[in-house]
Amino acid sequence: MREVVADCAGLSRKELAQTVCELLDWRRPNGSLKSLECRLWLEELESCGWLELPVKRKRRPVGRGAAVLVSERGTPGLALCGMVQELAPVVLALVATPGEQTLFRELVGRYHAVGSRQPYGAQLRYLIWVSLPHPQVVGCLQFSSPAWRLAARDRWIGWDEATRLRNLQRVVNNSRFLILPWVRVKNLASHVLSQAVRRLSVDWPARYGHKPLLVETLVDRQRFQGTCYRAANWQELGATSGRGRMDREHQRHGLAVKTVLVYGLMRDAARRLRES
C-alpha cells in the first residue's frame, strides 16, 4: 500500500482510493467501486501511522452537514390529521432527481432531530407521499450501509469475526425516518415501515446487486421510544454502548445510548447471516 501511495503521489485522496479499488478489484456486487469505504480505510491507516496520504483538500469540517436550504417547499403546511386509511394510498417515491434530493435534504435538515448528513457507503432515500386530501409529501425515509459493529446485533446473529466481515453488507441500516411535525396521522409511521421493508427487498438489489437479509435501526432513548417500529413488528435486541462510531478513545461511553431494533427480510435471517 505504501508503494501505491508513493507511485500515485499526484492524485487526490478520492482518486487514490479509486485506484486502490481498481488494483484490489474491491467492488460492490453491482460492479461499482467501493471508493468511499476505501478512502475511509486509507485514512484509518494514516491515523495509525502506516501511510502518509496527500493533504486533504479544503472542505467543511468532519461531521458537519451541508448548509440546510430553506425554501417554500419545506415550509410547514396546514395540520394534517386523521387515520392512515383516509389519506391512502401512501406512496414511497425513490429519490432520483436533483430537485427531489434537495427537498429530501431540506426536510431532514430542518425537521429531523439529528439533521441531514451524507451517509457512508450505499444508500436509498424515499419521499413519503399521501394521496388525499391532495398529493403531498409527509415525510422522508433513508436506508444506508450498516453499523460496522453493534454488540447486541452481532450477539443475536451469532457472528464470529470472519463471518461478520463476510456478511455485513447483507444488513441495511434505517438511518433516517421522519414524519413531518405538522402531520398527525394515526398509524402512518408503522404503515410506512411495513411498506418500506417490502420495497427495500426489491430496490436495494436493483441498485447494489445483492439482496439484504436484515434491516437495523438505532433509536435515541432520550428522545423516542420506537413505538412505530414495534407496531411494525421490529424486534428489540438491546442497547448500544453510547459511544458512537468515531469514539475510538472510549471517551463518550454511555452518553448517547440507543435502542437497537431489527427486522428480518427473510425467514431465519440470523441463521442465514451466520451461514451464508
C-alpha positions as semicolon CSV with decimal commas, in nm:
position;residue;x (nm);y (nm);z (nm)
1;M;0,000;0,000;0,000
2;R;0,290;0,238;0,071
3;E;0,423;0,175;-0,280
4;V;0,083;0,255;-0,433
5;V;0,055;0,581;-0,239
6;A;0,411;0,681;-0,333
7;D;0,367;0,598;-0,702
8;C;0,039;0,793;-0,720
9;A;0,152;1,094;-0,519
10;G;-0,014;1,342;-0,757
11;L;-0,364;1,204;-0,704
12;S;-0,626;1,332;-0,460
13;R;-0,743;1,106;-0,180
14;K;-1,058;1,026;-0,376
15;E;-0,861;0,938;-0,688
16;L;-0,615;0,736;-0,483
17;A;-0,899;0,535;-0,327
18;Q;-1,043;0,464;-0,672
19;T;-0,702;0,346;-0,788
20;V;-0,664;0,113;-0,490
21;C;-1,014;-0,027;-0,551
22;E;-0,924;-0,100;-0,911
23;L;-0,598;-0,271;-0,812
24;L;-0,769;-0,483;-0,545
25;D;-1,086;-0,528;-0,752
26;W;-1,280;-0,403;-0,449
27;R;-1,632;-0,367;-0,585
28;R;-1,995;-0,391;-0,489
29;P;-2,198;-0,681;-0,626
30;N;-2,325;-0,447;-0,900
31;G;-1,967;-0,383;-1,015
32;S;-1,919;-0,025;-0,887
33;L;-1,603;0,061;-0,693
34;K;-1,621;0,087;-0,313
35;S;-1,418;0,408;-0,326
36;L;-1,576;0,580;-0,024
37;E;-1,513;0,284;0,206
38;C;-1,160;0,257;0,067
39;R;-1,086;0,624;0,134
40;L;-1,203;0,591;0,493
41;W;-0,987;0,280;0,531
42;L;-0,681;0,461;0,393
43;E;-0,737;0,748;0,635
44;E;-0,761;0,496;0,919
45;L;-0,423;0,353;0,813
46;E;-0,282;0,706;0,807
47;S;-0,413;0,774;1,159
48;C;-0,222;0,465;1,275
49;G;0,098;0,600;1,122
50;W;0,125;0,334;0,849
51;L;0,069;0,562;0,548
52;E;0,113;0,927;0,452
53;L;-0,168;1,044;0,227
54;P;-0,194;1,361;0,017
55;V;-0,302;1,671;0,211
56;K;-0,680;1,694;0,235
57;R;-0,841;1,945;0,007
58;K;-1,028;2,222;0,185
59;R;-1,379;2,114;0,273
60;R;-1,632;2,154;0,551
61;P;-1,524;2,012;0,891
62;V;-1,573;1,642;0,952
63;G;-1,917;1,567;1,094
64;R;-2,074;1,894;0,986
65;G;-2,361;1,859;0,744
66;A;-2,413;2,077;0,440
67;A;-2,595;2,404;0,495
68;V;-2,970;2,346;0,502
69;L;-3,157;2,514;0,222
70;V;-3,474;2,688;0,337
71;S;-3,737;2,714;0,066
72;E;-4,110;2,748;0,028
73;R;-4,139;2,375;-0,048
74;G;-4,015;2,295;0,302
75;T;-4,233;2,548;0,483
76;P;-4,468;2,392;0,742
77;G;-4,810;2,324;0,596
78;L;-5,155;2,303;0,744
79;A;-5,207;2,042;1,014
80;L;-5,287;1,704;0,863
81;C;-5,480;1,472;1,093
82;G;-5,687;1,157;1,071
83;M;-5,639;0,785;1,006
84;V;-5,394;0,648;0,753
85;Q;-5,680;0,488;0,556
86;E;-5,828;0,832;0,496
87;L;-5,515;0,952;0,315
88;A;-5,444;0,637;0,114
89;P;-5,273;0,532;-0,092
90;V;-4,944;0,612;0,082
91;V;-4,660;0,606;-0,169
92;L;-4,284;0,574;-0,115
93;A;-4,112;0,754;-0,403
94;L;-3,746;0,672;-0,453
95;V;-3,543;0,995;-0,458
96;A;-3,387;1,025;-0,802
97;T;-3,381;1,380;-0,940
98;P;-3,172;1,675;-0,813
99;G;-3,494;1,851;-0,707
100;E;-3,604;1,550;-0,502
101;Q;-3,259;1,527;-0,343
102;T;-3,271;1,894;-0,247
103;L;-3,619;1,859;-0,096
104;F;-3,515;1,550;0,100
105;R;-3,210;1,726;0,246
106;E;-3,413;2,032;0,335
107;L;-3,690;1,842;0,514
108;V;-3,449;1,617;0,705
109;G;-3,217;1,908;0,780
110;R;-3,496;2,127;0,914
111;Y;-3,716;1,877;1,094
112;H;-3,520;1,564;1,187
113;A;-3,372;1,554;1,538
114;V;-3,014;1,493;1,415
115;G;-3,037;1,673;1,082
116;S;-2,911;1,574;0,739
117;R;-2,569;1,426;0,676
118;Q;-2,427;1,233;0,384
119;P;-2,440;0,865;0,485
120;Y;-2,140;0,635;0,447
121;G;-2,145;0,386;0,162
122;A;-2,460;0,259;-0,007
123;Q;-2,791;0,441;0,037
124;L;-3,153;0,467;-0,075
125;R;-3,376;0,763;0,004
126;Y;-3,753;0,794;-0,022
127;L;-4,005;1,075;-0,004
128;I;-4,330;0,968;0,164
129;W;-4,643;1,087;-0,016
130;V;-5,010;1,067;0,073
131;S;-5,282;1,097;-0,190
132;L;-5,568;1,265;-0,001
133;P;-5,698;1,529;0,052
134;H;-5,441;1,612;-0,219
135;P;-5,097;1,468;-0,306
136;Q;-4,832;1,596;-0,065
137;V;-4,505;1,490;0,095
138;V;-4,546;1,394;0,461
139;G;-4,204;1,252;0,544
140;C;-3,868;1,106;0,449
141;L;-3,701;0,767;0,484
142;Q;-3,337;0,673;0,434
143;F;-3,158;0,339;0,425
144;S;-2,779;0,315;0,420
145;S;-2,485;0,087;0,499
146;P;-2,498;-0,096;0,835
147;A;-2,321;-0,008;1,156
148;W;-1,970;-0,151;1,149
149;R;-2,013;-0,311;1,491
150;L;-2,322;-0,345;1,710
151;A;-2,269;-0,576;2,004
152;A;-2,641;-0,651;2,054
153;R;-2,692;-0,725;1,684
154;D;-2,376;-0,929;1,648
155;R;-2,459;-1,143;1,954
156;W;-2,815;-1,201;1,830
157;I;-2,689;-1,318;1,490
158;G;-2,413;-1,525;1,648
159;W;-2,134;-1,388;1,428
160;D;-1,769;-1,471;1,458
161;E;-1,536;-1,206;1,318
162;A;-1,474;-1,372;0,982
163;T;-1,844;-1,428;0,915
164;R;-1,932;-1,074;1,024
165;L;-1,683;-0,930;0,776
166;R;-1,813;-1,157;0,500
167;N;-2,184;-1,094;0,552
168;L;-2,209;-0,744;0,700
169;Q;-2,329;-0,595;0,371
170;R;-2,635;-0,820;0,383
171;V;-2,755;-0,584;0,660
172;V;-2,906;-0,241;0,585
173;N;-2,948;0,046;0,830
174;N;-3,262;0,261;0,851
175;S;-3,058;0,572;0,927
176;R;-3,331;0,837;0,895
177;F;-3,708;0,828;0,942
178;L;-3,908;1,148;0,953
179;I;-4,279;1,219;0,967
180;L;-4,318;1,595;0,932
181;P;-4,418;1,762;1,260
182;W;-4,748;1,902;1,132
183;V;-4,861;1,555;1,020
184;R;-5,061;1,376;1,292
185;V;-5,198;1,068;1,118
186;K;-5,269;0,762;1,330
187;N;-5,071;0,450;1,226
188;L;-4,895;0,635;0,942
189;A;-4,541;0,564;1,069
190;S;-4,590;0,190;1,119
191;H;-4,772;0,167;0,783
192;V;-4,475;0,334;0,610
193;L;-4,227;0,099;0,779
194;S;-4,424;-0,208;0,673
195;Q;-4,432;-0,084;0,314
196;A;-4,066;0,018;0,323
197;V;-3,926;-0,325;0,409
198;R;-4,114;-0,472;0,112
199;R;-3,975;-0,204;-0,118
200;L;-3,624;-0,249;0,020
201;S;-3,617;-0,614;-0,084
202;V;-3,668;-0,500;-0,444
203;D;-3,498;-0,160;-0,467
204;W;-3,172;-0,245;-0,286
205;P;-3,081;-0,542;-0,513
206;A;-3,179;-0,337;-0,817
207;R;-2,922;-0,071;-0,726
208;Y;-2,649;-0,268;-0,549
209;G;-2,676;-0,621;-0,684
210;H;-2,743;-0,815;-0,365
211;K;-3,049;-0,880;-0,154
212;P;-3,032;-0,774;0,212
213;L;-3,141;-1,015;0,483
214;L;-3,184;-0,781;0,779
215;V;-3,272;-0,417;0,848
216;E;-3,149;-0,243;1,164
217;T;-3,216;0,092;1,324
218;L;-3,093;0,284;1,629
219;V;-3,346;0,482;1,832
220;D;-3,224;0,755;2,067
221;R;-3,363;0,662;2,409
222;Q;-3,361;1,022;2,530
223;R;-3,598;1,131;2,252
224;F;-3,806;0,836;2,135
225;Q;-3,946;0,501;2,241
226;G;-3,952;0,334;1,900
227;T;-4,326;0,266;1,924
228;C;-4,384;0,270;1,548
229;Y;-4,108;0,013;1,493
230;R;-4,257;-0,223;1,747
231;A;-4,601;-0,173;1,590
232;A;-4,447;-0,277;1,256
233;N;-4,307;-0,597;1,418
234;W;-3,945;-0,490;1,456
235;Q;-3,759;-0,676;1,733
236;E;-3,565;-0,501;2,008
237;L;-3,222;-0,653;2,071
238;G;-3,080;-0,429;2,342
239;A;-2,886;-0,104;2,362
240;T;-2,566;0,044;2,226
241;S;-2,273;0,146;2,446
242;G;-2,349;0,511;2,370
243;R;-2,007;0,587;2,221
244;G;-2,083;0,647;1,855
245;R;-1,881;0,528;1,557
246;M;-1,598;0,784;1,587
247;D;-1,523;0,746;1,961
248;R;-1,209;0,536;1,931
249;E;-1,072;0,661;2,266
250;H;-1,382;0,545;2,460
251;Q;-1,445;0,895;2,596
252;R;-1,822;0,904;2,528
253;H;-1,933;0,574;2,681
254;G;-2,298;0,595;2,788
255;L;-2,355;0,949;2,660
256;A;-2,578;0,863;2,362
257;V;-2,736;0,525;2,435
258;K;-2,965;0,397;2,159
259;T;-3,207;0,109;2,135
260;V;-3,119;-0,147;1,867
261;L;-3,415;-0,282;1,667
262;V;-3,408;-0,519;1,369
263;Y;-3,645;-0,662;1,111
264;G;-3,572;-0,980;0,918
265;L;-3,637;-0,954;0,546
266;M;-3,631;-1,332;0,508
267;R;-3,727;-1,622;0,731
268;D;-3,441;-1,724;0,964
269;A;-3,241;-1,411;0,877
270;A;-2,999;-1,461;1,168
271;R;-2,923;-1,819;1,065
272;R;-2,868;-1,715;0,704
273;L;-2,631;-1,439;0,815
274;R;-2,433;-1,691;1,021
275;E;-2,410;-1,947;0,746
276;S;-2,418;-1,768;0,408
